[in-house]
């Protein structure tokens, strides 16, 4: 660890604290819902230019990529810069786009999840240059789009369409400054059953699709008791998240019913196994239910049409992998103590890099995930500083292993 000037790293991060706070508040103040990230991309590009990135690129999908270095080993840091909506504006104690800053904490939509992770990523690039921590590596600092609608899609685009394949990936989703080495996968499905419509005054003349679906919903819920468990990742789950029906009127028997499912996949569970489990449910077989995996299609803010199957594979990287060890070492410098190693509860863009493409992936991010998507979303400034130290130290540590 002698190659890494720990004290100087912390001093540089503290030196840039005011700049990081201003940048962070600017990012919160720019709404960046999926397919609407263009203004935010321009603001990030301006900060990358200000701190001296070697190259700045906006790809065809609208993801922004800042480059530091020109060495052999390619390291991609990723923060998705889109956010969920605000929900009921009256539920917020403050304007979600004001960038409120009080007692060392920045509040607002996207503060936790997760566009403010771009702040330490950008300033890590500056610190690397300040302290001459360059080596035989190239860092790609990515601000990715549309993750909230389809996690993994932006990294698949960058790697497969833009032909920028990294050797390693760091996901900067919130970890509360812990090192996360994986999470359960997920997928979205629907089950459709048909019936026969008739006048509701004589329901016996028809075949009520909603009545059929009620049995399917009960069996899907019961299925949770039989799903696989994993010691590290936890248990697989399935939840009915939406139900709808097709009916000629409110005084007619429905002739079609649909339920939508969120399926979380633990180790050993796959798209195929999850679909078969639903198809084999007695009520699905009895009523001829059709099971489908959902598709995602959208138009990015750049006008590019994108899409993929809504299956997001489970992934875990071993605790003794060189990438995990390098991140633990960098996090130890940042925290001034050894970090906790754990996993995410939710899903990230790692479903693409590690889940689909098997590129070694690790996680370390500022903020606590419990605030994600909530009306009190927040980012401690201390987390921005410490994350900047970690991200600046990490590439050289990894390249030296």
SULPESUL-V405864 format. One record per residue. N is the residue number from 1. RES is the residue in one letter. PSI is psi in whole degrees, 0 to 359 (NA if undefined). Layout:
# SULPESUL-V405864
n=N res=RES psi=PSI
n=N res=RES psi=PSI
This chain:
# SULPESUL-V405864
n=1 res=X psi=1
n=2 res=X psi=335
n=3 res=X psi=344
n=4 res=X psi=113
n=5 res=X psi=86
n=6 res=X psi=312
n=7 res=X psi=316
n=8 res=X psi=324
n=9 res=X psi=312
n=10 res=X psi=323
n=11 res=X psi=319
n=12 res=X psi=319
n=13 res=X psi=320
n=14 res=X psi=322
n=15 res=X psi=324
n=16 res=X psi=9
n=17 res=X psi=313
n=18 res=X psi=321
n=19 res=X psi=320
n=20 res=X psi=320
n=21 res=X psi=314
n=22 res=X psi=314
n=23 res=X psi=315
n=24 res=X psi=316
n=25 res=X psi=325
n=26 res=X psi=319
n=27 res=X psi=317
n=28 res=X psi=323
n=29 res=X psi=349
n=30 res=X psi=107
n=31 res=X psi=140
n=32 res=X psi=61
n=33 res=X psi=159
n=34 res=X psi=136
n=35 res=X psi=7
n=36 res=X psi=33
n=37 res=X psi=0
n=38 res=X psi=312
n=39 res=X psi=320
n=40 res=X psi=321
n=41 res=X psi=316
n=42 res=X psi=321
n=43 res=X psi=320
n=44 res=X psi=318
n=45 res=X psi=320
n=46 res=X psi=321
n=47 res=X psi=321
n=48 res=X psi=318
n=49 res=X psi=319
n=50 res=X psi=318
n=51 res=X psi=355
n=52 res=X psi=34
n=53 res=X psi=148
n=54 res=X psi=327
n=55 res=X psi=145
n=56 res=X psi=128
n=57 res=X psi=138
n=58 res=X psi=118
n=59 res=X psi=182
n=60 res=X psi=334
n=61 res=X psi=340
n=62 res=X psi=2
n=63 res=X psi=142
n=64 res=X psi=137
n=65 res=X psi=116
n=66 res=X psi=135
n=67 res=X psi=133
n=68 res=X psi=126
n=69 res=X psi=174
n=70 res=X psi=30
n=71 res=X psi=180
n=72 res=X psi=313
n=73 res=X psi=124
n=74 res=X psi=121
n=75 res=X psi=119
n=76 res=X psi=123
n=77 res=X psi=136
n=78 res=X psi=131
n=79 res=X psi=125
n=80 res=X psi=136
n=81 res=X psi=0
n=82 res=X psi=161
n=83 res=X psi=165
n=84 res=X psi=171
n=85 res=X psi=182
n=86 res=X psi=350
n=87 res=X psi=221
n=88 res=X psi=112
n=89 res=X psi=332
n=90 res=X psi=342
n=91 res=X psi=346
n=92 res=X psi=138
n=93 res=X psi=345
n=94 res=X psi=166
n=95 res=X psi=120
n=96 res=X psi=348
n=97 res=X psi=18
n=98 res=X psi=333
n=99 res=X psi=41
n=100 res=X psi=134
n=101 res=X psi=119
n=102 res=X psi=129
n=103 res=X psi=45
n=104 res=X psi=13
n=105 res=X psi=136
n=106 res=X psi=131
n=107 res=X psi=153
n=108 res=X psi=168
n=109 res=X psi=127
n=110 res=X psi=357
n=111 res=X psi=320
n=112 res=X psi=311
n=113 res=X psi=97
n=114 res=X psi=25
n=115 res=X psi=340
n=116 res=X psi=350
n=117 res=X psi=340
n=118 res=X psi=333
n=119 res=X psi=303
n=120 res=X psi=332
n=121 res=X psi=313
n=122 res=X psi=316
n=123 res=X psi=340
n=124 res=X psi=322
n=125 res=X psi=319
n=126 res=X psi=318
n=127 res=X psi=321
n=128 res=X psi=317
n=129 res=X psi=318
n=130 res=X psi=315
n=131 res=X psi=6
n=132 res=X psi=50
n=133 res=X psi=21
n=134 res=X psi=162
n=135 res=X psi=198
n=136 res=X psi=59
n=137 res=X psi=160
n=138 res=X psi=133
n=139 res=X psi=132
n=140 res=X psi=112
n=141 res=X psi=109
n=142 res=X psi=129
n=143 res=X psi=104
n=144 res=X psi=153
n=145 res=X psi=156
n=146 res=X psi=18
n=147 res=X psi=322
n=148 res=X psi=330
n=149 res=X psi=328
n=150 res=X psi=84
n=151 res=X psi=137
n=152 res=X psi=330
n=153 res=X psi=314
n=154 res=X psi=323
n=155 res=X psi=324
n=156 res=X psi=320
n=157 res=X psi=311
n=158 res=X psi=315
n=159 res=X psi=316
n=160 res=X psi=321
n=161 res=X psi=320
n=162 res=X psi=352
n=163 res=X psi=39
n=164 res=X psi=86
n=165 res=X psi=117
n=166 res=X psi=162
n=167 res=X psi=331
n=168 res=X psi=152
n=169 res=X psi=138
n=170 res=X psi=118
n=171 res=X psi=127
n=172 res=X psi=22
n=173 res=X psi=158
n=174 res=X psi=128
n=175 res=X psi=4
n=176 res=X psi=36
n=177 res=X psi=27
n=178 res=X psi=165
n=179 res=X psi=120
n=180 res=X psi=134
n=181 res=X psi=27
n=182 res=X psi=181
n=183 res=X psi=166
n=184 res=X psi=153
n=185 res=X psi=182
n=186 res=X psi=165
n=187 res=X psi=160
n=188 res=X psi=130
n=189 res=X psi=167
n=190 res=X psi=153
n=191 res=X psi=129
n=192 res=X psi=131
n=193 res=X psi=145
n=194 res=X psi=156
n=195 res=X psi=203
n=196 res=X psi=127
n=197 res=X psi=152
n=198 res=X psi=174
n=199 res=X psi=137
n=200 res=X psi=346
n=201 res=X psi=344
n=202 res=X psi=68
n=203 res=X psi=337
n=204 res=X psi=344
n=205 res=X psi=345
n=206 res=X psi=194
n=207 res=X psi=99
n=208 res=X psi=111
n=209 res=X psi=327
n=210 res=X psi=320
n=211 res=X psi=316
n=212 res=X psi=316
n=213 res=X psi=334
n=214 res=X psi=325
n=215 res=X psi=321
n=216 res=X psi=317
n=217 res=X psi=317
n=218 res=X psi=318
n=219 res=X psi=326
n=220 res=X psi=316
n=221 res=X psi=318
n=222 res=X psi=332
n=223 res=X psi=331
n=224 res=X psi=329
n=225 res=X psi=341
n=226 res=X psi=0
n=227 res=X psi=157
n=228 res=X psi=154
n=229 res=X psi=149
n=230 res=X psi=138
n=231 res=X psi=322
n=232 res=X psi=310
n=233 res=X psi=337
n=234 res=X psi=200
n=235 res=X psi=147
n=236 res=X psi=150
n=237 res=X psi=159
n=238 res=X psi=137
n=239 res=X psi=139
n=240 res=X psi=121
n=241 res=X psi=347
n=242 res=X psi=144
n=243 res=X psi=139
n=244 res=X psi=161
n=245 res=X psi=162
n=246 res=X psi=124
n=247 res=X psi=144
n=248 res=X psi=327
n=249 res=X psi=177
n=250 res=X psi=358
n=251 res=X psi=36
n=252 res=X psi=150
n=253 res=X psi=131
n=254 res=X psi=140
n=255 res=X psi=0
n=256 res=X psi=142
n=257 res=X psi=144
n=258 res=X psi=136
n=259 res=X psi=145
n=260 res=X psi=140
n=261 res=X psi=138
n=262 res=X psi=117
n=263 res=X psi=117
n=264 res=X psi=131
n=265 res=X psi=120
n=266 res=X psi=182
n=267 res=X psi=134
n=268 res=X psi=353
n=269 res=X psi=140
n=270 res=X psi=173
n=271 res=X psi=312
n=272 res=X psi=314
n=273 res=X psi=324
n=274 res=X psi=321
n=275 res=X psi=317
n=276 res=X psi=321
n=277 res=X psi=319
n=278 res=X psi=317
n=279 res=X psi=329
n=280 res=X psi=355
n=281 res=X psi=135
n=282 res=X psi=319
n=283 res=X psi=327
n=284 res=X psi=317
n=285 res=X psi=317
n=286 res=X psi=317
n=287 res=X psi=8
n=288 res=X psi=37
n=289 res=X psi=139
n=290 res=X psi=125
n=291 res=X psi=128
n=292 res=X psi=145
n=293 res=X psi=133
n=294 res=X psi=156
n=295 res=X psi=147
n=296 res=X psi=130
n=297 res=X psi=138
n=298 res=X psi=169
n=299 res=X psi=117
n=300 res=X psi=167
n=301 res=X psi=341
n=302 res=X psi=351
n=303 res=X psi=0
n=304 res=X psi=132
n=305 res=X psi=128
n=306 res=X psi=162
n=307 res=X psi=163
n=308 res=X psi=166
n=309 res=X psi=142
n=310 res=X psi=64
n=311 res=X psi=128
n=312 res=X psi=99
n=313 res=X psi=149
n=314 res=X psi=146
n=315 res=X psi=147
n=316 res=X psi=137
n=317 res=X psi=139
n=318 res=X psi=150
n=319 res=X psi=336
n=320 res=X psi=9
n=321 res=X psi=148
n=322 res=X psi=329
n=323 res=X psi=316
n=324 res=X psi=315
n=325 res=X psi=320
n=326 res=X psi=319
n=327 res=X psi=322
n=328 res=X psi=319
n=329 res=X psi=316
n=330 res=X psi=319
n=331 res=X psi=327
n=332 res=X psi=320
n=333 res=X psi=315
n=334 res=X psi=318
n=335 res=X psi=344
n=336 res=X psi=28
n=337 res=X psi=165
n=338 res=X psi=135
n=339 res=X psi=160
n=340 res=X psi=140
n=341 res=X psi=125
n=342 res=X psi=210
n=343 res=X psi=162
n=344 res=X psi=152
n=345 res=X psi=321
n=346 res=X psi=188
n=347 res=X psi=156
n=348 res=X psi=179
n=349 res=X psi=351
n=350 res=X psi=343
n=351 res=X psi=336
n=352 res=X psi=305
n=353 res=X psi=311
n=354 res=X psi=318
n=355 res=X psi=311
n=356 res=X psi=317
n=357 res=X psi=355
n=358 res=X psi=31
n=359 res=X psi=124
n=360 res=X psi=128
n=361 res=X psi=142
n=362 res=X psi=163
n=363 res=X psi=140
n=364 res=X psi=121
n=365 res=X psi=155
n=366 res=X psi=161
n=367 res=X psi=163
n=368 res=X psi=131
n=369 res=X psi=343
n=370 res=X psi=340
n=371 res=X psi=356
n=372 res=X psi=133
n=373 res=X psi=8
n=374 res=X psi=167
n=375 res=X psi=356
n=376 res=X psi=35
n=377 res=X psi=138
n=378 res=X psi=161
n=379 res=X psi=114
n=380 res=X psi=134
n=381 res=X psi=327
n=382 res=X psi=322
n=383 res=X psi=322
n=384 res=X psi=316
n=385 res=X psi=310
n=386 res=X psi=323
n=387 res=X psi=322
n=388 res=X psi=320
n=389 res=X psi=313
n=390 res=X psi=312
n=391 res=X psi=329
n=392 res=X psi=324
n=393 res=X psi=328
n=394 res=X psi=311
n=395 res=X psi=316
n=396 res=X psi=321
n=397 res=X psi=312
n=398 res=X psi=316
n=399 res=X psi=337
n=400 res=X psi=352
n=401 res=X psi=NA
